[in-house]
Amino acid sequence: MFAIIDIETCAGKYEYRQGRITEICIIQHDGLQVTGKFTSLINAECFISPYLTILSGIPNEMVANAPKYNE
C-alpha cells in the first residue's frame, strides 16, 4: 500500500519557500487499484496570482470559503 500526494500552492517557484498549500489530494493505492482518495481546497490566506490561476485552475474566489490550513 502506498499513497500519492499532489499539492497546489500560492507561490510560483519552489525556491521561494513562501507558497502555502491551496489544494491537497491524497490517493491510496495497493499496487493494483485505488483504495482511497482525499481531496480538499485550503484557504491559504495568501494571494493567488493570475499566472497561478491559469496554471492550477484555482482562483482566489474558489478558496475564499475553504477551510484554513490549521482546520
N, C-alpha and C positions, 0 to 999 in steps of 0.2 A: 504494500500500500504506500502511495506517495501523494503529495499534494503539489499542484501547480498554482503559483501565485502571480497575479498580474495587478499592478497598481498604476494609477494615473496621478500626477501631481500638478501643482500650480506653478512649477518652475520649469523653464525651458531646457536647462542644461544640468546634468547631474553634478558637475563640479561646483556649482553654486551652493549646493547643500542647504538651500533655503526653501526648497519645494516642500510643501505639505501635501499629504495624501488627499485627493479629491474623490477617488473611487478605488475600491478593492474588490477583487474577485479571487476566490479560492476554489479550486476544483480538486476533489479527491478522486484518485484513480487506483484501481487494483492491478493494473498491467493489462487488463483486457477491456475494461469498460469504466465509465464514470460512475462512481458510487455515491457522490455527494457534491453539492455546489452551494456556495455562499457568495452573494454579491451585494454591495451597498455603495451608494453615494455617500460622501462625507463632506460636511461643511467645514472646510479648512480655514475659514475666516481669513482668506487671502484673495487677492485679485487674480482672476484667470484671464490672461491676455487674449486678444482676438486670435493671435497665431496659435496658441494652445487650444483654443476652442475649435479651430479648424482641424488641428491635428487629432484631438481626442474626441471631439463631438460633445464636449461638456462645457456649456456656458455658465457664467456666474448665476444666472437665474435658476438653473437646474439644481444647484447645490444649496441655494439660499435656505430652504426649509429642511435640508437633510440633517441627520444627527451630527453633532460635533465629534471630533476625534475621541475626546475623553468619555463620551457617552457610549 
